[in-house]
Amino acid sequence: MTATFRHDEPGTPAAHWSTDPDEQVDFDGIDRVLVVAAHPDDESLGAGGLIATAAARRLPVEVVILTAGEGSHPHSSTHDRSILATLRRVEARHAASALGLPYGAVTVGQIPDGEVRQASDEIVTALVRRLGDPRDPRRTLIVAPYRHDGHPDHEAAGRAAAIAAHRTDSQLLEYPIWFRHVGLPSTLPEGKLVGLDLETDAHSAKLAAIAAHCSQLQPLSKEPGDEPILLPDFLEHFTGMTELFIRSELGTDDRLEQLHRDAGEPWGADTRWYEARKRQILLGMLPRARFARTLEIGCSTGVLTGELARRSDALEALDSAQTAVAAARARVTDAHVRVRYGSTPADLPDGETFDLVVCSEIGYFLSPDALRGTIDRIGELLTDDGVVALAHWRHPIDGWPLDADAVHAAFAAAQLPPVSAVYRDRDVEIVIHCAAECLPDPTA
């Protein structure tokens, strides 16, 4: 939902948002806070009280502002974009100081104002890099613009934050800015309203932070185009003793679906020597010539699926990209093969067992919690003589927190059959888990 509005036209009165929230912000179990904003002042208006509250609790708080907000006065004859960018960067740092944050806790990015959507992948990668070290057990609360706020930069920032939260198992709260100017709580397209009642000190800090954004509150000059952006009726939404957020479902991460739509076979499995060689090594490392029931998690377009089908009496393949599933079904038409759409671990089979489970190039596209859940489910699905085969690219995976080492270490630490074989080179690591008594007799 994208609303149409003007900042200088009357909007929804603040009194119409004086409503009882569905729940209250709960910091229990939160070890750090990351606040994302599209422009300087978004963070102060939407989450200034939360920032001040978290800082007072001695929670580490980082603020990432994606643009310098240099497009705030497009018709100014006295302040060009570079001057506005400089002003607003300084204001953001003053606002952060007013909220109790140390120097360096706020980052103002270089994305051009108005072009956040075009930089979505870059933003997700940067956010995941900040949060995604699998060795760091801290639980993070991400606070970001509402994904249906009505401003394209706000919505893109919110979507990027939601994807980062999905990939890193972070909690997410969204703050509405312009949606409060044009909408009502009763018209929220989704999500629960979450309130934070501010202590006096946090409220005072928030007002000081808002006041730091002088370029938005006061005329830049007497010339046309230099009028203030944040007008009193609008500001009234953000100066009360309660901050309002929205808690929505994170939704699905559709990046892999987009890759398959854009490229057909995004990994070059049909053409790249790396892919062909990897498949042959993996297949050669399997300890038996044939398996009764095989489960392939993350089948993509089905190139490996076709090879596994020739060594399986029955094969079930799963992928979370609809386009990939359609391609795999078209490629592998054998009657004993079932290819279906689903995510892991939620959509792994129930009430079935498999003597071969294959995870190739999929583990690092899961969040840490999803990987642990997948490994647990594999343990439940595996027969006593079952084999688990892993194959993963050993280079960094931009935009996701895990890599091959982390994925394979998680499998090695789980209650699965022990590692029986490993192949590793510069590019790929292939690992076979299989009980020793299930290995073939080389003398037979």
N, C-alpha and C positions, 0 to 999 in steps of 0.2 A: 504494500500500500504506500503510495507516494502522494502526499497532500500538496495542494497548491496554496501558497500563502505569500503575503508581503509582510515584512517586519514592521512596516510603518502604517499598517491598517489594523483596525480593532480586531482582537481575537477573543478567545474564550476567557471570560473573567476568572481570575485566580480562585475566587470563592467556589467556583464549580468543581475545583479539584480538592476541596476540603472534604475528603472522604476517608472512611476507615480502611486502612490497608488490609489485605488478606493475611499478611504475616509481617513480622519484624525482621530486620537485618540481624543475623546471628553470626558473630565472629568466632564462636566456638569451633575448634578444629581448623581454623584458618591461621596459617603461618606467615603469610605475606600478601600484599595487595598490589595489583598492577592496574592502574587507571589509564585507559586509552581515550584520547580525544581527537577529533578531527581538526579543531582549530583552538588556539589559545582563547580562553574564557569558557569553553564547553565544560572543562573539568571543574572549574570553580562554580559555575551555575549548577551543574547537574550532580556533582559529587563532592563539592568542597567540604561539606560537613562530615561526610564519610571519611575523607582523607584526614581531616583534623582529628576525628575520633580514633582512627587507626593509628595515627602518629602518636596520640596521647597514650595509647595502649602499648606503645613501643613495638608495634608491628612494622617491619620494613615495608615502605611504600615507594613505588616507582610510578612516575607519570610520563606517559609517552604521548606527545602531541604530534600528529602526523604532518601537519602543514603549519606554516607560520601565519596563516590567515591573511595573507597579503591581498586577497580579493575582497576584503570587507567594504571598501569604498571604491567601486569601479569607476565612478564618475568624478572622482576628486581631481581638481586641477592643481592642488598644492602638495599632495602626497602620492608619489608613484608607488608601485608595488614593492620596490626594494626598500623604500623608507618605511612603509607600513610593516614590512616583514621585520625590520630591525626593531621598530617600536613594540611590536607584539611579542617578539622573543623576550625582550626586556621585561615587559609586563607579566609574561608567564612566569618568569623567575621570581619576580616580586610577589606574585600571587602564591607561588609554592612556599616561599619563605613565610608568608602570612599564615599559611596552613600548618606550619611547624615542620616542614621538610628541610633536610640539609641541602646544601649546595650540591648539585650533581644528581639529585633525585628526579629532576625533570629533564626530559629530552625533547627538543623541538626539531622535528624532521625537516627534510628538504623536498618533500613531495609538493608539487605546485597546488595551490589552493584551487579546488574545483576538479582535481584529477585523482582523487583517492581511489575511485573504482578501478582506474587503469593500473594502479599499483597494488592491487589486492594480493597477488601472489607474493610480491616482495614484502608486504606488511605481515602476512601470515608467517613467512619464513623468519622475519626479524622477531616477531613475538614468540614464536616457538623456540628460537635460539635463546631468548631470555629465560624461558621457563622450562625448557624441555630436557634438562640433564637427568637421565633416568637414575643417576646415583644420588640425586637430591630428593629426599623424601618429603620436602615441605609441600603443604597443600596451599594452593593459591586461589584467591578470589580475584577474578578479572571484572572490572567495572568499565563499561563501554557505552557508547551511544546506542539508543534504541534502533533496532533494525528496521522499524517502520516509522522513523521520525519525521519524514517529509522532506528532509534535506539530503540530496544525493551523497554528499561527503559523509554525513553522519551515518546514513544507512550502510554505506560501503565499509566504514570503520567498524560498525557494529557487526556486520557479517564476517569481516576478517577476524575480529576478536572471538566470535562464536566458533569459528573453525579452529582457532588456536586453542580455545578452551576444550573443544572436542578432542583434539589430538594430544593434549597434555593432562587430561582428566582434571581440569580446573573448574571451579564454580564460576558462574557468570551472573552478574546483575547488569541490567541495562537502564540507562537514565534517559528519559524523554526530555527533549528541549523544545523543539518547534512543534512537536505533537501536542504539547500542553497549550500552545498558542492557537492551535486549530482544532483540537479534539477534546474529548471528554473521557473520563475513566470508563464509562459504559460503552465506549466505542473502541476500546482496545481490541485489536484483531486476535490477540492471543496473549496468554501469560497472566500471572498473578501480580497484583500490586503489592510491593514490599515497602514498608516504611522504616525510617530511621529517625527516632526522636532525638533531637540534638540537645546536648548539654549546653549551658550558657557559654562556656569557653569555645566550644566547637562552633556554635552559632556566630559568635563574635569573629572568630577566625574566618569563617566563610564570608561574612560581610566584608571584612578587610580584603580578602582575596578577590572578591567581585570588584571592589573599588579600585584594585590595582590595574584593571583593564580600562585605563582612562580613554584610550583611543576609541573604544566602543560606547562609552558612557557620555562623553562630552564631545561637542563639535570640534573637528580638527581645525577649523577656521570659520570665518563668516561666509565663505564662498559656497555656492551651490555644489552639492555632491559631498560636502564635508559634514553632513548632519550626523548626530549620534545614531547608532544602530540599535542599542538596547534601550528601549523606551520604558517609562515607569510602569505602565500596565503589564508589560511583559515581565519586567524584573520582579514584580510582585509575586509571581509564581515561585521564585527561588529565594526569597528572603524570609520565609517563615521558619518555624521551629521544627518542622518535619521535612525531611527529604523523601522523595518518592522514586522508587525504582520498579523495574518490571523483571520478573523471573519467568522466562520462557524456556521451552524445550530447546536444546542446542540444535536440534535438527540433524540432518545428515551432512556429511562432508562429501561433496560431489566432485572433488578434484579428479579422482580416478575416472569417474564417468566422463568428465570433460575431456580428459586426455584421450579416451577411447573415441569419443565423438570427433575430436579434432584430427586424430592421427590414424584411426582404424586399428592398427597394431602398433601401439605407442612404444613398445620395447624392441621392435624390429625382430621379433621371434622368428619370422619367416625368412629373414635375410642375413642377420648378423652371425658371424662365425662364433662370437662369444656365446650366443644363445644356443646354437647347434651343438657346440662343444660341451657346454654345461649340461645340456640334456643327456648327451651320450655318457658323460662321466657319472651323472646321477643314476641313470638307468643301469650302468655297469656296476655300480656300487651296491645295488639292491641285493640282499643275500639270497633271494630265491628267484627262480625263473618266472614263477606265476603266483598270483595272490587271489584269494577267494573274493574279498571285498575291499575295494580301495576307496579312500576319501581324499580328494584333492581340494585343499582350501586355497582359494585365490587362483582360479583357473585362467583368468584373463580370456584371451580369444581361443583358447583350447589347443594350442600347438603341443604342449606337453600332454594334455589330456588324451590326444590321439595316440601318443606313444604308450601311455599307461593303459589305455583300453586294450591294447594288444597283449598285455600281460596280466589282465584282470578278468575274472569271471563276471564281476559286477563292479561298476564304477559310479560313484557319485561325485560331482564337481560343483563347486559353489563359488560365486563371485558377487561382489557388492556393486558392480557396474552393470546396469541393464544392457548397455550397448555391447559390452564384452560378452555377456551371457548369450545375447542373440548371435553374435559371431561364433561363439563356441558351439552352439547348437547347430548352426549351419555347417560348421567344419566337421564335427564328430556326430554322425548320425546312427551309430551302432545301437542296436536294440538294448544292449546290456549297459548302456551309458545314460545317466540322467544328469543333465546340467540345469542348475536352478539358480535363481537370484536370491541373495541373502547376505547378511553380515555375520561376522564372527565376533564373539561366540554365540550371540543371541539365536542365530538361525542354524546352528549345527544340528545334526539329526538327533532325535530322541529315540530311545529304545532299540538302537541298532549298534552293531559292533563291526569293527574293521580290522583286518590284519595288515593293512598298509595305510598310513596317513602321510600325505605329501604336502609340505608348505614350502613353496618355491617363490621367492621374491615377493613375499606378502607380509612377513612378520614386522618389518619396520614401517608399514603403513597402518599399523594398529597403535592405539594409545597404550601406555604401559599397563593400565588396568585391563584393557581388552586383550592384550597379549597374555597376561596372567590368567584371565578367564578362559582364553582359548586353550592354553596348555592344560589347565585343569580339566576341561571338557575332553581333550584328546586322551588324557589318562583314563577317563570314564569310558570312552568309546573303543579303546584299543583292546584287542584280544590278548590272551596270555602270551601268545607267540608273535604278537604284533610288532611291526617295524614303523618307525617314524623317520622320514627323510626330509632334510632341510637343505635349502640351497639359497644363498643370499649374496648379492653384490657387496663387496667389501669397502666401497668408497662412501663418503658422506652422502646422506639422503637429505637434501635441503627441504626444509618445511615440515619435517617430522622429527620427533625427539629420539627415536631409536635408530640403531645401525645394526649391521650383521653381528658384530661382537656382542652387543647387548641382547639381541634376540637369541643367539645361540647359548649365551651364558644363562639366560632365563630357562631355556629348555634343559640345560645340563643340571640346573639346581632343582628341577622339579622331580616329582615322584613318577618317573618314566623309566623304561629300560635304559641301561647304561649306554654310553657312546661306544660303538663298536668299530667305527671307521670314520676317518676325517680326510678330506682332500682340501688343500688350501693353496692358492697362488695369489698373485697380486690383486686379482679382480674378484675372485669368487671363493667362498668356503661352502663345502658340502659336508654335511654331518649325517651319519646314520646312527640311530638309537635302536638297539636290538639286544635282547638277552643272549648270552653266550651259547646257551643250549639250543637256541633257534638258528644258529649259523649253520651253513651246510658243511657236511663232512668232506674235506678236500680229498680224502682217499676213496670216497665212494664212486 
